[in-house]
């Protein structure tokens, strides 16, 4: 079959869709990926390696990540999401919609990142199958658990809490998110959270089952497939000789990164990391986005590295300090490393809570309040905890038994 995939966001939103595209291609399908990268990173090279047709739409998104991070640092989740959409999505909505219409016309079925409602609308208009991919299960209604930040008062009250959350999303976002539908002469779905942003035919929850406990009471179109792990670029990357020397010269280091967010706060993150490492008295590898600490440089017991596939290097580390992104959370756990999480927003705080609940991390250290002293204490706690280290190894073994890409392809082919 000819399958079109459309995604939008940062690296953490695009890599899982690349992994899915690779799995579908290997299963014999023809795949086209349309990506909208808010940090303007191009995925042409990896798509050439995967033999996947690739289009970046638009070619450039005029989005000031550093300025946005500074302005939105203390916003609540809905304020942050609305601000992000206002600056990096709504100005390009028509462009994304036109790309979606072309993608639907050219393919037998389409798959969209859970926020790609323009693709859902285009598929409806052309009567083509539309499937969605959700990268975090926090927003999937499940009466067995309360919505994130709500008290868990049992399944009956939890159902009411989910309905209330739906109403809150409708109040905050329904008008701008349904504008495109109304302009196209279509009746939009009634609820933003539970209907507009996912497929009611098949919504793949791209989260490892290790994190999805008590997920037996979902609507049947929600299916947990597992982590969509892109491994192809691992095969084309080798640990640089200078870094290998650093790794062999002492105890396993702590790896430190804030993922795509680090581009927004390069100087602050470096100061925080370096002071925390000094206080903790450990070796470290820091992913750098600062011109003051170039890729491949070293200062004492700290090695700086640029952009690279995480998992091959995580496996050589003792712990991972990160922001709590879904991809980094999965990569750290799959690599057998406990985490120290410094979340910037509510979704990342959710992942931090999941890691803490499963005994894979200590208490979250929200970026709004974190200090180098607190971070250094968090690092020492993880390095000295045999239970956290043991739990991480157990979780890694469990995750290695799951193949999210294979399961996703099976679920999709059952629909095809």
C-alpha positions as CSV (number, residue, x, y, z in Angstrom):
1,X,0.0,0.0,0.0
2,X,0.9,3.6,-0.4
3,X,1.0,5.2,3.0
4,X,1.4,8.9,3.9
5,X,2.6,10.0,7.3
6,X,2.5,13.6,8.6
7,X,4.0,15.0,11.8
8,X,4.8,18.3,13.4
9,X,7.0,19.4,16.3
10,X,10.5,18.9,17.6
11,X,12.9,16.0,17.2
12,X,10.9,14.0,19.8
13,X,7.8,14.2,17.7
14,X,9.5,13.3,14.4
15,X,11.8,10.4,15.3
16,X,8.9,8.0,16.3
17,X,7.2,8.7,13.0
18,X,10.5,8.0,11.2
19,X,10.7,4.7,13.1
20,X,7.1,3.8,12.0
21,X,7.8,4.8,8.4
22,X,10.9,2.6,8.4
23,X,8.9,-0.4,9.8
24,X,6.2,0.1,7.2
25,X,8.8,0.4,4.4
26,X,10.4,-2.9,5.5
27,X,7.0,-4.5,5.6
28,X,6.7,-3.8,1.8
29,X,4.7,-0.5,1.8
30,X,5.5,2.7,-0.1
31,X,5.9,5.5,2.5
32,X,6.0,9.3,2.2
33,X,6.7,11.4,5.3
34,X,5.8,15.0,5.6
35,X,7.4,16.8,8.6
36,X,7.1,20.2,10.0
37,X,10.1,20.8,12.2
38,X,9.8,23.7,14.7
39,X,13.5,23.7,15.2
40,X,14.1,23.6,11.4
41,X,16.2,20.4,11.5
42,X,16.1,18.6,8.2
43,X,15.5,14.8,8.1
44,X,16.4,14.4,4.4
45,X,19.6,12.4,5.1
46,X,18.0,9.8,7.3
47,X,15.0,9.4,5.0
48,X,17.4,8.8,2.1
49,X,19.0,6.0,4.1
50,X,15.6,4.6,4.9
51,X,14.4,5.0,1.2
52,X,11.4,7.0,2.4
53,X,10.1,9.9,0.3
54,X,10.4,13.0,2.4
55,X,9.0,16.6,2.3
56,X,9.6,19.3,4.9
57,X,6.6,21.6,5.0
58,X,7.2,24.5,5.4
59,X,10.9,24.5,4.7
60,X,11.3,27.1,7.4
61,X,9.3,27.9,10.5
62,X,9.9,31.3,12.0
63,X,9.9,30.3,15.6
64,X,12.2,31.8,18.3
65,X,12.7,28.8,20.6
66,X,14.9,30.7,23.0
67,X,12.5,33.7,23.3
68,X,9.5,31.4,23.6
69,X,11.2,29.4,26.4
70,X,11.9,32.6,28.4
71,X,8.3,33.9,27.9
72,X,6.6,30.7,28.6
73,X,8.7,29.4,31.5
74,X,6.1,29.9,34.2
75,X,2.9,29.2,32.2
76,X,0.5,26.5,33.1
77,X,0.0,23.6,30.6
78,X,-2.9,25.1,28.6
79,X,-1.3,28.6,28.5
80,X,1.9,27.0,27.3
81,X,0.2,24.9,24.6
82,X,-1.9,27.9,23.3
83,X,1.2,30.1,23.2
84,X,3.1,27.4,21.2
85,X,0.2,27.0,18.8
86,X,-0.1,30.7,18.3
87,X,3.6,31.0,17.4
88,X,4.5,27.8,15.7
89,X,1.3,26.1,14.4
90,X,-1.6,28.4,13.6
91,X,0.5,30.7,11.3
92,X,1.2,27.6,9.2
93,X,-2.1,25.9,9.5
94,X,-3.2,26.5,5.9
95,X,0.2,25.3,4.6
96,X,-0.1,22.1,6.7
97,X,-3.6,21.6,5.5
98,X,-2.6,21.9,1.8
99,X,0.2,19.4,2.4
100,X,-2.2,17.1,4.1
101,X,-4.7,17.3,1.2
102,X,-1.9,16.4,-1.3
103,X,-0.7,13.6,1.0
104,X,-4.2,12.1,1.2
105,X,-4.7,12.4,-2.5
106,X,-1.4,10.6,-3.2
107,X,-1.8,7.7,-0.8
108,X,-4.2,4.9,0.1
109,X,-4.2,5.7,3.9
110,X,-2.6,8.3,6.1
111,X,-1.1,8.4,9.6
112,X,-0.8,11.5,11.6
113,X,0.8,12.8,14.8
114,X,-2.0,13.2,17.3
115,X,-2.1,17.0,16.8
116,X,-2.4,16.9,13.0
117,X,-6.1,17.6,12.8
118,X,-5.6,19.1,9.3
119,X,-4.7,15.6,8.1
120,X,-7.7,14.1,9.8
121,X,-10.0,16.7,8.1
122,X,-8.3,16.1,4.7
123,X,-8.8,12.3,5.0
124,X,-12.4,12.8,6.0
125,X,-13.1,15.0,2.9
126,X,-11.4,12.4,0.5
127,X,-12.9,9.4,2.3
128,X,-9.5,7.8,3.0
129,X,-8.5,5.9,6.2
130,X,-6.9,8.1,8.9
131,X,-4.9,6.7,11.8
132,X,-3.2,8.6,14.6
133,X,-0.2,8.2,16.9
134,X,-0.2,9.5,20.4
135,X,3.2,9.8,22.1
136,X,2.1,10.2,25.7
137,X,-0.7,8.3,27.4
138,X,-1.4,11.1,29.9
139,X,-4.3,12.4,27.7
140,X,-5.9,9.1,26.9
141,X,-9.2,8.8,29.0
142,X,-8.9,5.8,31.3
143,X,-11.3,5.4,34.2
144,X,-8.8,3.2,36.0
145,X,-6.6,6.2,36.6
146,X,-7.3,9.9,37.2
147,X,-6.2,12.6,34.8
148,X,-2.7,13.9,35.5
149,X,-2.8,16.3,38.5
150,X,-6.3,15.2,39.5
151,X,-6.8,13.1,42.7
152,X,-7.5,9.4,42.1
153,X,-10.9,8.8,43.7
154,X,-11.9,5.6,42.1
155,X,-13.2,4.7,38.6
156,X,-16.6,6.4,39.0
157,X,-15.2,9.7,40.0
158,X,-12.3,9.4,37.5
159,X,-14.9,9.2,34.7
160,X,-16.2,12.6,35.9
161,X,-12.7,14.0,36.1
162,X,-12.0,13.0,32.5
163,X,-15.3,14.7,31.3
164,X,-14.3,17.8,33.2
165,X,-10.9,17.8,31.5
166,X,-12.6,17.5,28.1
167,X,-14.6,20.6,28.9
168,X,-11.6,22.5,30.0
169,X,-9.8,21.7,26.7
170,X,-13.0,22.7,24.8
171,X,-13.1,26.0,26.6
172,X,-9.5,26.8,26.0
173,X,-8.8,25.4,22.5
174,X,-12.0,24.4,20.7
175,X,-12.6,27.6,18.8
176,X,-9.1,27.9,17.2
177,X,-8.7,24.2,16.6
178,X,-12.1,23.9,14.8
179,X,-11.8,27.0,12.7
180,X,-10.3,25.0,9.8
181,X,-13.2,22.5,9.9
182,X,-15.8,25.2,9.8
183,X,-14.1,27.0,6.9
184,X,-14.2,23.7,5.0
185,X,-17.9,23.3,5.6
186,X,-17.4,20.3,7.9
187,X,-18.9,19.7,11.3
188,X,-16.0,19.4,13.8
189,X,-15.8,16.7,16.4
190,X,-17.6,17.6,19.7
191,X,-14.6,17.3,22.0
192,X,-11.0,18.4,21.4
193,X,-9.2,16.1,23.7
194,X,-11.0,12.8,23.2
195,X,-12.2,13.2,19.5
196,X,-10.5,15.9,17.5
197,X,-6.9,15.0,18.2
198,X,-7.1,11.2,17.6
199,X,-8.5,8.7,15.1
200,X,-11.6,6.8,16.1
201,X,-10.5,4.0,13.8
202,X,-7.1,3.3,15.3
203,X,-5.0,5.4,17.6
204,X,-1.6,4.0,18.3
205,X,-0.3,4.7,21.8
206,X,3.5,4.8,21.2
207,X,4.4,4.0,24.9
208,X,6.1,0.9,26.2
209,X,3.7,-1.4,28.1
210,X,6.1,-1.1,31.1
211,X,4.7,2.4,31.6
212,X,1.1,1.6,30.6
213,X,-0.3,-0.2,33.7
214,X,-4.1,-0.5,34.2
215,X,-4.8,0.1,30.5
216,X,-7.5,-2.5,30.0
217,X,-10.5,-0.2,30.0
218,X,-9.8,2.0,27.0
219,X,-12.0,2.5,23.9
220,X,-11.1,-0.4,21.5
221,X,-9.6,2.0,18.9
222,X,-6.9,3.0,21.4
223,X,-4.1,0.4,21.1
224,X,-0.8,0.4,23.1
225,X,1.8,-0.6,20.5
226,X,5.0,0.3,22.4
227,X,7.9,2.7,21.9
228,X,8.5,3.6,18.3
229,X,12.3,3.2,18.5
230,X,14.3,4.5,15.6
231,X,17.4,2.3,15.4
232,X,18.6,2.9,11.9
233,X,20.8,5.9,12.7
234,X,22.5,3.9,15.5
235,X,24.0,1.7,12.8
236,X,25.5,4.7,11.0
237,X,27.0,6.3,14.2
238,X,30.1,5.2,16.1
239,X,31.4,6.6,19.3
240,X,34.2,9.1,18.4
241,X,37.7,8.0,19.3
242,X,38.2,10.9,21.7
243,X,35.0,10.1,23.5
244,X,35.9,6.4,23.7
245,X,39.1,7.4,25.4
246,X,37.2,9.5,27.9
247,X,34.8,6.6,28.6
248,X,37.6,4.2,29.2
249,X,39.5,6.5,31.5
250,X,37.3,6.3,34.5
251,X,34.0,5.3,36.0
252,X,30.8,5.4,34.0
253,X,29.7,9.1,33.6
254,X,26.4,10.8,34.1
255,X,24.8,12.0,30.8
256,X,23.1,15.4,30.8
257,X,20.7,16.8,28.2
258,X,17.5,18.8,27.9
259,X,16.9,17.6,24.4
260,X,15.5,20.1,21.9
261,X,14.7,22.5,24.8
262,X,18.4,22.9,25.4
263,X,18.6,25.1,22.3
264,X,16.2,27.5,24.0
265,X,18.3,27.8,27.2
266,X,21.9,27.0,26.2
267,X,23.8,29.2,28.6
268,X,21.5,28.5,31.6
269,X,21.5,24.8,31.1
270,X,25.3,24.7,30.8
271,X,25.8,26.7,34.0
272,X,23.4,24.4,35.8
273,X,24.9,21.2,34.5
274,X,28.6,22.2,35.2
275,X,28.0,23.5,38.7
276,X,25.9,20.4,39.6
277,X,28.6,18.1,38.2
278,X,31.3,19.9,40.2
279,X,29.2,19.7,43.4
280,X,28.3,16.0,42.8
281,X,32.0,15.1,42.1
282,X,31.2,12.9,39.2
283,X,32.3,12.4,35.6
284,X,29.8,13.7,33.0
285,X,29.0,13.9,29.3
286,X,26.9,17.0,28.5
287,X,25.0,17.4,25.2
288,X,26.0,20.9,24.2
289,X,24.2,23.6,22.3
290,X,26.4,26.4,23.5
291,X,29.2,28.0,21.4
292,X,31.3,28.2,24.5
293,X,31.5,24.4,24.8
294,X,31.9,23.0,21.3
295,X,31.2,19.4,20.3
296,X,34.2,17.1,21.0
297,X,35.8,19.4,23.6
298,X,36.6,18.4,27.2
299,X,37.0,20.3,30.5
300,X,38.4,18.2,33.3
301,X,36.0,15.4,34.0
302,X,33.3,16.7,31.5
303,X,33.1,15.8,27.9
304,X,30.8,17.8,25.5
305,X,29.0,16.2,22.6
306,X,26.7,17.5,19.9
307,X,23.7,16.0,18.3
308,X,23.8,12.1,18.1
309,X,21.7,8.9,18.6
310,X,21.3,8.6,22.3
311,X,21.0,4.9,23.0
312,X,24.5,3.7,22.0
313,X,26.0,6.2,24.4
314,X,23.4,5.9,27.2
315,X,24.4,2.3,27.6
316,X,27.9,3.4,28.7
317,X,26.5,5.8,31.3
318,X,25.6,5.4,35.0
319,X,22.5,7.8,34.9
320,X,20.7,10.2,32.7
321,X,19.8,13.8,33.7
322,X,17.1,14.9,31.3
323,X,13.9,17.0,30.8
324,X,11.4,14.2,30.8
325,X,10.6,14.0,27.1
326,X,8.8,10.8,26.0
327,X,11.7,9.8,23.7
328,X,14.5,10.5,26.2
329,X,12.5,8.8,29.0
330,X,12.2,5.6,26.8
331,X,15.8,5.7,25.6
332,X,17.2,6.1,29.1
333,X,15.0,3.3,30.5
334,X,15.7,1.0,27.5
335,X,19.4,1.5,28.1
336,X,19.2,0.4,31.7
337,X,19.9,3.8,33.2
338,X,18.0,5.5,36.1
339,X,17.0,9.1,35.6
340,X,17.2,12.5,37.3
341,X,14.4,14.5,35.7
342,X,14.2,18.3,35.4
343,X,10.8,18.9,33.7
344,X,9.9,22.1,32.0
345,X,6.2,21.5,31.4
346,X,3.3,19.3,32.6
347,X,3.7,16.5,30.1
348,X,7.4,16.2,31.2
349,X,6.3,16.3,34.8
350,X,4.0,13.4,34.1
351,X,6.9,11.3,32.7
352,X,9.0,12.3,35.7
353,X,6.2,11.0,37.9
354,X,6.0,7.8,36.0
355,X,9.7,7.2,36.4
356,X,9.5,8.0,40.1
357,X,6.5,5.7,40.6
358,X,8.3,2.8,38.9
359,X,11.4,3.3,41.0
360,X,13.5,4.5,38.1
361,X,14.1,8.1,39.3
362,X,14.0,10.2,42.4
363,X,11.8,13.1,43.0
364,X,11.3,15.4,40.0
365,X,13.2,18.7,40.1
366,X,11.0,21.2,38.1
367,X,13.1,23.6,36.0
368,X,11.2,26.6,37.4
369,X,12.8,26.0,40.8
370,X,15.8,23.8,40.2
371,X,19.2,24.7,41.7
372,X,22.7,23.2,41.1
373,X,22.7,22.1,44.7
374,X,19.4,20.2,44.3
375,X,20.5,18.7,41.0
376,X,23.8,17.5,42.5
377,X,22.0,15.9,45.4
378,X,19.6,14.2,42.9
379,X,22.6,12.9,40.9
380,X,24.3,11.5,44.1
381,X,21.1,9.8,45.2
382,X,20.8,8.0,41.9
383,X,24.5,7.0,41.7
384,X,24.4,5.6,45.3
385,X,21.0,3.8,45.1
386,X,21.3,0.1,44.4
387,X,17.5,-0.1,44.2
388,X,17.3,2.5,41.4
389,X,20.1,0.9,39.5
390,X,18.5,-2.5,39.9
391,X,15.1,-1.3,38.9
392,X,16.5,0.3,35.8
393,X,18.2,-2.9,34.7
394,X,14.9,-4.8,35.2
395,X,12.9,-2.3,33.2
396,X,15.5,-2.5,30.4
397,X,15.2,-6.2,30.2
398,X,11.4,-5.9,30.1
399,X,11.4,-3.2,27.4
400,X,13.8,-5.3,25.2
401,X,11.1,-7.9,24.9
402,X,8.8,-5.4,23.3
403,X,9.0,-4.2,19.7
404,X,6.8,-1.2,19.3
405,X,7.4,-0.8,15.6
406,X,6.6,-4.4,14.7
407,X,3.4,-4.2,16.8
408,X,2.4,-0.9,15.3
409,X,2.8,-2.3,11.8
410,X,0.7,-5.4,12.7
411,X,-2.1,-3.2,14.1
412,X,-2.1,-1.0,11.0
413,X,-2.0,-3.9,8.6
414,X,-5.0,-5.4,10.3
415,X,-6.8,-2.1,9.5
416,X,-5.6,-2.0,5.9
